[in-house]
Amino acid sequence: MLWKCTVCGLIYEGDSAPEKCPKCGAPASKFTSLSKEEADKIYAADRTNDLLMEVEYYAAKIAKLSEEGLEIGLDPGCIASFTGANRRAWDIKQSCKAEIAIHVGKEKF
């Protein structure tokens, strides 16, 4: 079962609310239990957020590899490929971060 602290928004998993919130220290009375539908949404969003963070991680690796390729600067074709990869990696990273921010704003975290 999932419980939500009404003071700070922390989501807690357990058979009952904790005696006090691990984040803000609010008492158990400040927790509300989430419906199955709300909990399912949070579990799905949790996995989606993990996937978005992993995609962002790999995009950052692509950016770093592209920067190394640009430093080598072998020929115009390589430079164009690495420049394009670096630009696309930036776009992917920003898109993933923006989507996670949207999830947080909708309390899907």
C-alpha positions, 0 to 999 in steps of 0.5 A: 500500500502507498501512503502520501505525506500531506505535508511534504508529498513523500510517498511511503510504501508499507502496510501502514503509514510510518510513525513519522515522515522520513523526510519532514518528520510529520506524524502518521496522522498527516499521511493519506492512503492512495487508491489502487488507481493512484498507486498504479499510476505512481508505480508506472511513472516510477518505472517510466522515470527510471527509463527516462533517466537511463536514456538521459544517461546514455545521451550524456555518454553520446555527447561526451563521445561526440566531444572527443570525436570533435577534438580529434577532428579527423575530417569534415565528415567526422566533424559533421557526424559528431556535431549532429550527434552532440546536438541530438544528444542535447535534445534527448537529454533536455526532452527527458528532463522536461518529461520527468519535470512534468511527472513531478508536477503531476505528482507521478513520481 
